Amino acid sequence: MGKFKTPEAHRLPSKNWRIRILDPVTKKYRSFTSDDQSAKGKRKLEREALAWLDQREIEAERGKMLTFEKAARVYIEMRRPVLSPTTISNYEKILRNNCGRFEGIPVDEITTNLVQDWVNELTMSKAAKSVHNMYGFFTAVMGYHDVPIRLGKIKLPPKTRTFKRLPEAHIVADAFKGHSIELPVMLALWQGMRLSEILGMRKCDIDENGVLTINQVRVKVGKEWIFKNHAKTYNSNRQVRLAEPILRMIDEVDVPEDQPVIGLNGSQIYSRFVKRIKEEGYTISFHDLRHINASVMAALGIPDIYAMARGGWSNTTTLKQVYQQTFDNERIKYDTLMDKYFLDVYDLPSATSADTNNSIPRKKAL
């Protein structure tokens, strides 16, 4: 934490929080206030004040030792307002658990050989993707502080593809019929939704035609589950036409319209899913249900543009255009094709092919 301790906020008569800090540059006091009167508001104000203090310490001691740890903490705090809580949490985890090789070393004394040794050490115990992420954080910190270091010759481990034996869709559907997590499983398997999107789903996000607008997700940051008002990527914020059997399951859940439909958290769903699917002889993750969904779309011959729209996937092609979230006749056709497949898997009578252009309103269960 450098030579400064975390500043402590105090209550004002107005119940707002305030911190007064001696500026190490001007030697005058600087005040920070927050009208968020909660304990969370207090912690946020203290983090902001500490980040400012760290930055002022750098300016006051320009030319003196700036360790990688302090440089990384300053970078994290400066990026906190514009990055997702999940990303910030991952950065903090990397700094805490994977940057010991740079402990106590000034950033201007870090050499390319030292960085390569660090990468090699990580490669011995970490997946290639994780090593790339950690290295990306390292280069971001160094770049933020304009540290002159040549990294062009750093050799990273090659990324490799892994393959799993995935069950067919009907095996998963049968395994979870009547199970406590049947609804989350079918939302992932049938509708191609991510777990974070499933956890954030509310009844008020579903219109009278059964169209779900995904505009809120629930993710784990550290040990806390929090809500975010945006999904993983631009294409992830989308609309999904829910099938009638899934709508009936949702209607049967007794929760307020503005509260999450799924009462379990992600860890609870994941553990129950892994336990049950292992009984069927498969070792897969909950996220693999989206892979099965994609495989079904490929087998049915659904064009990539509609598959990506349903699942919220993106690549360089789709990123270059703004995909309009409309449900034209072609989109409805392929939604219906997917529904027919899963109705057969689920052994249910065929549901009406609702026109999602607001012409046939659905009936809610009584």
C-alpha positions as CSV (number, residue, x, y, z in Angstrom):
1,M,0.0,0.0,0.0
2,G,3.0,2.3,-0.3
3,K,3.7,4.6,2.7
4,F,0.1,5.7,2.9
5,K,-2.6,3.9,4.7
6,T,-6.1,3.8,3.3
7,P,-7.8,7.1,4.2
8,E,-10.9,6.7,6.4
9,A,-14.1,8.4,5.7
10,H,-16.1,10.2,8.4
11,R,-19.7,11.2,8.7
12,L,-20.7,14.8,8.2
13,P,-23.8,16.2,10.0
14,S,-25.6,15.7,6.7
15,K,-24.8,11.9,6.9
16,N,-22.7,12.2,3.8
17,W,-19.1,10.8,3.9
18,R,-16.0,13.0,3.8
19,I,-12.3,12.4,3.7
20,R,-9.6,15.1,4.3
21,I,-6.1,14.2,3.0
22,L,-2.8,16.2,3.1
23,D,-1.6,16.6,-0.5
24,P,2.0,15.4,-0.6
25,V,2.7,17.8,-3.4
26,T,1.1,21.1,-2.3
27,K,1.2,20.3,1.5
28,K,-2.5,21.5,1.6
29,Y,-5.5,19.5,2.7
30,R,-7.8,18.1,0.0
31,S,-11.4,17.1,0.7
32,F,-13.4,14.2,-0.9
33,T,-17.1,13.8,-0.3
34,S,-19.9,11.4,-1.3
35,D,-23.6,11.7,-1.0
36,D,-23.9,7.8,-1.1
37,Q,-24.5,7.4,2.6
38,S,-24.3,3.6,2.6
39,A,-21.3,1.5,3.7
40,K,-20.6,0.7,0.1
41,G,-20.5,4.5,-0.6
42,K,-17.9,4.9,2.2
43,R,-15.7,2.1,0.8
44,K,-15.9,3.6,-2.8
45,L,-14.9,7.0,-1.5
46,E,-12.0,5.6,0.4
47,R,-10.7,3.7,-2.7
48,E,-11.0,6.9,-4.8
49,A,-9.1,8.9,-2.2
50,L,-6.4,6.3,-2.0
51,A,-6.0,6.2,-5.8
52,W,-5.7,10.0,-5.8
53,L,-3.2,9.9,-3.0
54,D,-1.1,7.2,-4.8
55,Q,-1.1,9.3,-7.9
56,R,0.0,12.4,-6.0
57,E,2.7,10.3,-4.3
58,I,4.0,9.4,-7.8
59,E,4.0,13.0,-8.8
60,A,5.7,14.1,-5.6
61,E,8.4,11.4,-5.8
62,R,8.9,11.5,-9.6
63,G,12.3,10.0,-10.2
64,K,12.2,7.9,-7.0
65,M,11.2,4.2,-6.8
66,L,7.8,3.3,-8.3
67,T,7.3,-0.5,-7.8
68,F,5.2,-2.6,-10.1
69,E,2.7,-3.2,-7.3
70,K,2.0,0.5,-6.7
71,A,1.9,1.2,-10.5
72,A,-0.6,-1.6,-10.9
73,R,-2.8,-0.4,-8.1
74,V,-2.9,3.1,-9.5
75,Y,-3.8,1.7,-12.9
76,I,-6.6,-0.4,-11.5
77,E,-8.1,2.6,-9.6
78,M,-7.8,4.9,-12.6
79,R,-9.6,2.4,-14.8
80,R,-12.3,1.4,-12.2
81,P,-14.9,4.0,-13.5
82,V,-14.8,2.7,-17.1
83,L,-14.2,-1.1,-16.6
84,S,-16.7,-3.7,-15.5
85,P,-16.6,-4.8,-11.8
86,T,-15.7,-8.3,-13.1
87,T,-12.7,-7.0,-15.0
88,I,-11.5,-5.0,-12.0
89,S,-11.9,-8.0,-9.8
90,N,-9.8,-10.1,-12.2
91,Y,-7.1,-7.5,-12.3
92,E,-6.9,-7.4,-8.5
93,K,-6.7,-11.2,-8.4
94,I,-3.9,-11.2,-10.9
95,L,-2.0,-8.6,-8.9
96,R,-2.6,-10.4,-5.7
97,N,-1.7,-14.0,-6.8
98,N,0.4,-13.9,-9.9
99,C,2.8,-10.9,-9.9
100,G,5.1,-11.9,-7.0
101,R,8.0,-12.1,-9.4
102,F,7.9,-8.2,-9.6
103,E,7.6,-7.6,-5.9
104,G,9.6,-4.7,-4.7
105,I,11.2,-4.1,-8.2
106,P,10.9,-0.5,-9.6
107,V,9.1,-0.6,-13.0
108,D,12.1,1.0,-14.7
109,E,14.3,-1.9,-13.6
110,I,12.0,-4.6,-15.0
111,T,13.8,-6.2,-18.0
112,T,12.6,-8.3,-20.9
113,N,14.4,-11.3,-19.5
114,L,12.6,-10.9,-16.2
115,V,9.3,-10.7,-18.0
116,Q,10.1,-13.8,-20.1
117,D,11.0,-15.7,-16.9
118,W,7.7,-14.7,-15.4
119,V,5.8,-15.8,-18.4
120,N,7.7,-19.2,-18.5
121,E,6.9,-19.7,-14.8
122,L,3.2,-19.0,-15.3
123,T,3.1,-21.3,-18.3
124,M,4.1,-24.2,-16.1
125,S,1.0,-24.1,-14.0
126,K,-1.6,-21.9,-15.9
127,A,-3.6,-22.4,-19.1
128,A,-2.4,-20.5,-22.1
129,K,-5.5,-18.3,-22.1
130,S,-4.8,-17.3,-18.5
131,V,-1.2,-16.5,-19.2
132,H,-2.2,-14.2,-22.1
133,N,-4.7,-12.4,-19.8
134,M,-2.1,-11.9,-17.1
135,Y,0.5,-10.7,-19.6
136,G,-2.1,-8.3,-21.1
137,F,-2.7,-6.8,-17.6
138,F,1.1,-6.4,-17.2
139,T,1.6,-4.6,-20.5
140,A,-1.5,-2.3,-19.7
141,V,0.1,-1.3,-16.4
142,M,3.5,-0.6,-18.0
143,G,1.9,1.3,-20.9
144,Y,-0.2,3.4,-18.6
145,H,2.9,4.7,-16.8
146,D,4.9,5.1,-20.0
147,V,7.6,2.7,-18.9
148,P,10.1,2.3,-21.7
149,I,10.5,-1.5,-22.0
150,R,10.9,-3.5,-25.2
151,L,8.5,-6.5,-25.1
152,G,8.4,-7.4,-28.8
153,K,10.5,-10.5,-28.3
154,I,8.4,-12.0,-25.4
155,K,7.3,-15.5,-26.3
156,L,3.8,-16.4,-25.0
157,P,2.5,-20.0,-24.9
158,P,0.4,-20.9,-27.9
159,K,-3.3,-21.1,-27.4
160,T,-4.7,-24.5,-27.9
161,R,-8.2,-25.8,-28.6
162,T,-9.8,-28.2,-26.2
163,F,-12.5,-30.7,-27.0
164,K,-15.1,-32.2,-24.8
165,R,-17.6,-35.0,-25.3
166,L,-20.8,-33.2,-25.2
167,P,-24.2,-34.9,-24.7
168,E,-26.9,-34.6,-27.2
169,A,-29.6,-32.1,-26.4
170,H,-32.3,-34.7,-25.6
171,I,-30.0,-36.3,-23.0
172,V,-29.7,-33.0,-21.1
173,A,-33.4,-32.2,-21.5
174,D,-34.4,-35.6,-20.1
175,A,-31.9,-35.4,-17.2
176,F,-33.3,-32.2,-15.9
177,K,-37.0,-32.7,-16.3
178,G,-38.6,-31.8,-13.0
179,H,-35.2,-30.9,-11.5
180,S,-34.8,-27.8,-9.3
181,I,-32.7,-26.1,-12.0
182,E,-34.8,-27.2,-15.0
183,L,-35.6,-23.7,-16.0
184,P,-32.0,-22.3,-16.0
185,V,-30.8,-25.4,-17.9
186,M,-33.5,-25.0,-20.6
187,L,-32.8,-21.3,-20.9
188,A,-29.2,-22.1,-21.7
189,L,-29.8,-25.3,-23.8
190,W,-32.9,-24.1,-25.7
191,Q,-32.5,-20.3,-25.8
192,G,-28.7,-20.2,-25.8
193,M,-28.5,-17.8,-22.8
194,R,-25.5,-17.2,-20.6
195,L,-25.7,-18.0,-16.9
196,S,-25.2,-14.3,-16.0
197,E,-28.1,-13.4,-18.3
198,I,-30.3,-16.1,-16.8
199,L,-29.6,-14.9,-13.3
200,G,-30.5,-11.3,-14.3
201,M,-33.7,-12.2,-16.0
202,R,-36.9,-10.6,-14.6
203,K,-40.6,-11.0,-15.6
204,C,-40.8,-7.2,-16.4
205,D,-38.2,-7.8,-19.1
206,I,-40.6,-10.1,-21.0
207,D,-43.2,-8.4,-23.2
208,E,-46.7,-9.7,-24.0
209,N,-45.4,-11.6,-27.0
210,G,-42.9,-13.6,-25.0
211,V,-39.9,-11.5,-26.2
212,L,-37.2,-11.2,-23.5
213,T,-35.0,-8.1,-23.6
214,I,-31.6,-8.9,-22.0
215,N,-30.6,-5.7,-20.4
216,Q,-29.4,-6.9,-17.0
217,V,-27.0,-9.6,-15.9
218,R,-25.8,-10.9,-12.5
219,V,-22.2,-11.7,-12.0
220,K,-19.8,-12.7,-9.2
221,V,-17.2,-10.1,-8.2
222,G,-14.9,-11.4,-5.5
223,K,-17.3,-13.2,-3.1
224,E,-20.3,-11.0,-3.9
225,W,-23.0,-11.4,-6.6
226,I,-23.9,-8.1,-8.2
227,F,-26.2,-6.8,-10.9
228,K,-24.9,-5.0,-14.0
229,N,-27.2,-3.1,-16.4
230,H,-25.4,-4.4,-19.5
231,A,-24.4,-7.8,-20.8
232,K,-21.0,-9.2,-21.7
233,T,-20.6,-7.5,-25.1
234,Y,-22.5,-5.1,-27.5
235,N,-24.1,-8.1,-29.2
236,S,-25.0,-9.7,-25.9
237,N,-27.5,-7.0,-25.2
238,R,-30.3,-8.5,-27.4
239,Q,-33.8,-9.8,-27.5
240,V,-34.7,-13.4,-27.3
241,R,-38.1,-14.9,-28.3
242,L,-38.8,-17.4,-25.5
243,A,-40.6,-20.6,-26.3
244,E,-44.0,-21.3,-24.9
245,P,-43.0,-24.1,-22.5
246,I,-40.3,-21.9,-21.1
247,L,-42.7,-19.0,-20.7
248,R,-45.0,-21.3,-18.7
249,M,-42.2,-22.3,-16.4
250,I,-41.4,-18.6,-15.8
251,D,-45.1,-17.8,-15.2
252,E,-45.2,-20.5,-12.5
253,V,-42.4,-18.8,-10.5
254,D,-43.9,-16.6,-7.8
255,V,-41.7,-13.6,-7.7
256,P,-42.4,-9.8,-8.1
257,E,-42.2,-8.6,-11.7
258,D,-39.0,-6.5,-11.1
259,Q,-37.1,-9.2,-9.2
260,P,-34.9,-12.0,-10.7
261,V,-36.9,-15.0,-11.7
262,I,-34.1,-17.4,-10.7
263,G,-33.7,-17.3,-6.9
264,L,-30.5,-19.4,-6.8
265,N,-27.1,-17.9,-7.4
266,G,-24.6,-19.0,-10.0
267,S,-22.6,-21.3,-7.7
268,Q,-25.6,-23.1,-6.6
269,I,-26.8,-23.7,-10.2
270,Y,-23.4,-24.8,-11.3
271,S,-22.8,-27.3,-8.6
272,R,-26.3,-28.9,-9.0
273,F,-25.8,-29.0,-12.8
274,V,-22.3,-30.7,-12.6
275,K,-23.6,-33.2,-10.1
276,R,-26.6,-34.3,-12.1
277,I,-24.9,-34.3,-15.5
278,K,-22.1,-36.5,-14.1
279,E,-24.7,-39.1,-13.3
280,E,-25.3,-39.3,-17.0
281,G,-21.6,-39.9,-17.6
282,Y,-20.5,-36.4,-18.8
283,T,-18.0,-33.9,-17.3
284,I,-19.1,-30.5,-18.7
285,S,-19.7,-27.0,-17.5
286,F,-23.0,-25.2,-17.5
287,H,-21.6,-22.9,-20.2
288,D,-21.2,-25.9,-22.4
289,L,-25.0,-25.9,-22.8
290,R,-24.5,-22.9,-25.1
291,H,-22.1,-25.0,-27.2
292,I,-24.8,-27.7,-27.5
293,N,-27.3,-25.0,-28.5
294,A,-24.9,-23.8,-31.2
295,S,-24.3,-27.3,-32.4
296,V,-28.1,-27.8,-32.8
297,M,-28.4,-24.6,-34.8
298,A,-25.6,-25.8,-37.1
299,A,-27.2,-29.2,-37.5
300,L,-30.5,-27.6,-38.5
301,G,-28.8,-25.4,-41.0
302,I,-29.6,-22.1,-39.4
303,P,-27.5,-19.3,-41.0
304,D,-24.7,-17.8,-39.0
305,I,-26.4,-14.3,-38.8
306,Y,-29.4,-15.7,-37.1
307,A,-27.4,-18.1,-34.9
308,M,-25.3,-15.1,-33.7
309,A,-28.4,-13.0,-33.1
310,R,-30.0,-15.7,-31.0
311,G,-26.9,-16.4,-28.9
312,G,-25.4,-12.9,-28.7
313,W,-22.2,-14.1,-30.3
314,S,-20.0,-11.7,-32.4
315,N,-17.0,-11.7,-34.7
316,T,-15.1,-9.3,-36.8
317,T,-17.9,-9.3,-39.4
318,T,-20.8,-8.6,-37.1
319,L,-18.9,-6.0,-35.1
320,K,-18.6,-3.9,-38.3
321,Q,-22.4,-3.6,-38.5
322,V,-25.2,-2.7,-36.1
323,Y,-27.5,-5.7,-35.9
324,Q,-31.0,-4.4,-35.6
325,Q,-32.9,-6.5,-33.0
326,T,-36.0,-6.9,-35.1
327,F,-38.0,-10.1,-35.5
328,D,-38.6,-10.3,-39.3
329,N,-40.1,-13.3,-41.0
330,E,-36.7,-15.0,-41.5
331,R,-35.8,-14.6,-37.8
332,I,-39.2,-16.0,-36.8
333,K,-38.7,-19.0,-39.2
334,Y,-35.5,-20.0,-37.6
335,D,-36.8,-19.4,-34.1
336,T,-39.7,-21.7,-34.9
337,L,-37.3,-24.3,-36.3
338,M,-35.4,-24.3,-33.1
339,D,-38.6,-24.5,-31.0
340,K,-39.9,-27.4,-33.1
341,Y,-36.7,-29.3,-32.5
342,F,-36.8,-28.8,-28.7
343,L,-40.6,-29.5,-28.5
344,D,-39.8,-32.9,-30.1
345,V,-37.0,-33.4,-27.6
346,Y,-39.2,-32.3,-24.8
347,D,-42.1,-34.5,-26.1
348,L,-44.6,-31.6,-25.9
349,P,-47.4,-30.6,-28.3
350,S,-46.4,-28.0,-30.8
351,A,-46.8,-24.4,-29.6
352,T,-48.3,-21.7,-31.7
353,S,-45.7,-19.9,-33.9
354,A,-46.3,-16.5,-32.3
355,D,-45.7,-13.5,-34.5
356,T,-43.2,-11.5,-32.5
357,N,-44.1,-8.3,-34.5
358,N,-46.7,-7.6,-31.8
359,S,-49.7,-9.1,-33.6
360,I,-50.4,-12.2,-31.4
361,P,-50.1,-11.4,-27.7
362,R,-49.3,-14.4,-25.5
363,K,-51.5,-15.3,-22.6
364,K,-50.0,-15.4,-19.2
365,A,-50.7,-18.4,-16.9
366,L,-53.3,-17.8,-14.3
